[in-house]
Amino acid sequence: MKPDRRSFLGGLAALGLAGVAGSVLRRARKSPVALNRLRPPGAIPEGDFSSQCIRCGRCAEVCPYTSVKLLGLQAGTDAGTPLIEAEIIPCYLCMECVTVCPSGALRPIELEETRMGLAVIDPETCVALLGTLLCRTCYNVCPLQDTAIDLPAMEPRVSEDGCTDCVICVHACPVDGEDGRKAINITPAGFES
């Protein structure tokens, strides 16, 4: 049987819609975590987070600093899950969010054991490391001075073992690079560039 024009065009339309749907789903599956965009403390690995989080919003409601925001519909399958945007409001590690999470997406964890990502100082833009200005902002705002960040010879140095990656230093950093990054940035745990 020879296909007629209507079924041929219908088939093309179905293929086109399938392609568009696939494209939307691929974008929707892209993780919302990125440089200086982190899940709250105690978050389970990113690969499991979206399916474990029930999107109740309790973590955002209880955050006294309004650091935790819920992602909107543009986040696709991650809509309704919590995220912290460092440049806007950092996490002050009050740990309230982990105490109210009913699903286990945020696990109770001790402050010192928190590892939300990895803080990295950019030697190309950090004015203290470049020697152009005396700056100790990241050290001054760090809640774990001399454990997370120390300041030998007035040059800030992050301790991978001591830093909780709360992003307070990113928020406070006065340096903005040409690419929009700060002189210190956090790469989220489980982040793949």
C-alpha positions as CSV (number, residue, x, y, z in Angstrom):
1,M,0.0,0.0,0.0
2,K,1.3,3.4,-1.0
3,P,1.4,6.0,1.8
4,D,-0.7,9.1,1.1
5,R,0.4,12.6,1.6
6,R,-1.5,13.1,4.9
7,S,0.2,10.1,6.6
8,F,3.6,11.1,5.2
9,L,3.3,14.6,6.6
10,G,1.9,13.3,9.9
11,G,4.9,11.0,10.2
12,L,7.3,14.0,9.6
13,A,5.4,16.1,12.2
14,A,5.7,13.2,14.7
15,L,9.4,13.0,14.1
16,G,9.8,16.7,14.5
17,L,7.9,16.7,17.8
18,A,10.0,13.8,19.0
19,G,13.1,15.8,18.2
20,V,11.8,18.9,20.0
21,A,10.7,16.8,23.0
22,G,14.1,15.1,23.1
23,S,15.9,18.5,23.0
24,V,13.7,19.9,25.8
25,L,14.3,16.8,28.0
26,R,18.1,17.0,27.4
27,R,18.0,20.6,28.5
28,A,15.7,19.8,31.5
29,R,18.1,17.0,32.6
30,K,21.1,19.4,32.7
31,S,22.1,19.9,36.4
32,P,21.3,23.3,37.9
33,V,24.5,23.2,39.9
34,A,27.3,25.2,38.4
35,L,30.1,27.4,39.4
36,N,29.0,29.2,42.6
37,R,25.5,27.4,42.4
38,L,25.3,24.8,45.1
39,R,22.8,22.4,46.8
40,P,22.3,23.1,50.5
41,P,24.5,21.4,53.1
42,G,24.0,17.7,53.5
43,A,22.8,17.2,50.0
44,I,23.0,13.7,48.6
45,P,24.9,13.2,45.3
46,E,23.5,15.3,42.4
47,G,22.7,12.2,40.4
48,D,20.1,11.2,43.0
49,F,19.1,14.5,44.4
50,S,16.3,15.4,42.0
51,S,14.6,12.0,42.4
52,Q,14.9,12.0,46.2
53,C,13.8,15.6,46.8
54,I,10.0,15.8,47.2
55,R,9.9,19.5,46.5
56,C,8.1,20.4,49.7
57,G,10.0,23.7,50.1
58,R,10.6,23.3,53.8
59,C,14.4,23.9,53.4
60,A,13.7,27.3,51.8
61,E,11.0,28.2,54.3
62,V,13.2,27.6,57.3
63,C,16.4,29.3,56.0
64,P,16.7,32.4,58.2
65,Y,19.0,34.1,55.6
66,T,16.8,33.2,52.6
67,S,19.9,31.6,51.1
68,V,18.0,28.6,49.9
69,K,15.9,29.3,46.8
70,L,13.6,26.9,44.9
71,L,14.2,26.5,41.2
72,G,11.4,27.6,38.9
73,L,9.8,25.8,35.9
74,Q,12.7,26.8,33.6
75,A,14.8,24.2,35.5
76,G,12.8,21.4,33.9
77,T,12.9,18.2,36.0
78,D,14.8,20.1,38.8
79,A,11.9,22.6,39.3
80,G,11.1,23.0,42.9
81,T,14.5,21.7,44.2
82,P,16.7,23.9,46.4
83,L,19.7,25.8,45.3
84,I,22.1,28.4,46.8
85,E,23.4,31.2,44.5
86,A,26.6,32.4,46.1
87,E,26.8,35.9,44.6
88,I,23.2,36.7,45.8
89,I,23.1,35.2,49.3
90,P,25.6,32.7,50.6
91,C,25.0,29.8,53.0
92,Y,25.8,30.8,56.6
93,L,25.8,27.1,57.7
94,C,23.0,27.4,60.2
95,M,22.1,23.8,59.3
96,E,18.3,24.5,59.7
97,C,17.5,23.1,56.2
98,V,18.9,19.6,57.1
99,T,16.8,19.4,60.2
100,V,13.5,19.8,58.3
101,C,14.1,17.7,55.2
102,P,11.6,14.8,55.3
103,S,12.9,12.9,52.2
104,G,16.5,12.5,53.0
105,A,17.7,14.6,50.1
106,L,19.4,16.7,52.7
107,R,21.0,14.5,55.3
108,P,21.8,15.7,58.9
109,I,25.5,16.4,59.0
110,E,27.9,18.1,61.3
111,L,29.0,21.6,60.3
112,E,32.7,20.5,60.1
113,E,31.8,17.6,57.8
114,T,29.9,19.8,55.3
115,R,31.4,19.6,51.8
116,M,29.2,21.5,49.3
117,G,31.9,21.8,46.8
118,L,35.5,23.0,46.4
119,A,36.7,26.5,46.9
120,V,39.5,27.6,44.5
121,I,41.4,30.9,44.5
122,D,42.2,32.1,41.0
123,P,45.8,33.3,41.0
124,E,45.2,35.3,37.9
125,T,42.6,37.6,39.5
126,C,43.2,37.4,43.3
127,V,44.8,40.8,44.1
128,A,46.4,39.4,47.3
129,L,48.2,36.7,45.3
130,L,49.1,39.1,42.5
131,G,50.5,41.5,45.1
132,T,48.6,44.5,43.7
133,L,46.5,45.1,46.9
134,L,46.5,44.0,50.5
135,C,43.2,42.0,50.6
136,R,42.1,39.6,53.2
137,T,38.4,39.6,52.6
138,C,37.9,35.9,52.1
139,Y,39.9,35.2,55.3
140,N,38.0,37.8,57.3
141,V,34.5,36.5,56.5
142,C,35.4,32.8,56.8
143,P,33.5,31.2,59.7
144,L,36.4,28.7,60.0
145,Q,39.4,31.0,59.9
146,D,42.7,29.1,60.0
147,T,40.9,25.8,59.4
148,A,39.3,26.5,56.0
149,I,41.3,29.5,54.9
150,D,44.6,30.6,56.3
151,L,46.7,33.6,55.5
152,P,50.5,32.8,55.4
153,A,52.5,35.9,54.3
154,M,49.2,37.7,53.6
155,E,48.3,35.3,50.8
156,P,45.0,33.4,51.2
157,R,45.2,29.6,51.0
158,V,42.2,27.3,51.0
159,S,42.4,24.0,52.9
160,E,40.6,21.3,51.0
161,D,40.1,19.3,54.1
162,G,38.9,22.2,56.3
163,C,36.8,24.2,53.9
164,T,33.0,23.6,54.1
165,D,32.5,25.5,50.9
166,C,29.7,27.7,52.3
167,V,30.4,30.3,49.7
168,I,30.5,33.2,52.1
169,C,34.0,34.1,50.7
170,V,32.6,34.1,47.1
171,H,29.8,36.5,48.1
172,A,32.2,38.8,49.9
173,C,35.0,38.8,47.3
174,P,35.5,42.4,46.0
175,V,37.1,41.2,42.7
176,D,35.1,40.5,39.6
177,G,37.0,39.0,36.7
178,E,36.3,39.8,33.1
179,D,34.5,36.5,32.7
180,G,32.2,37.3,35.7
181,R,33.9,35.0,38.1
182,K,35.2,36.1,41.5
183,A,38.8,35.8,42.6
184,I,37.6,32.8,44.7
185,N,34.9,30.5,43.4
186,I,33.2,27.3,44.4
187,T,32.9,24.3,42.2
188,P,30.0,22.2,43.5
189,A,30.4,18.7,44.7
190,G,29.6,16.3,41.8
191,F,29.8,19.1,39.3
192,E,31.0,18.1,35.8
193,S,31.9,21.0,33.5
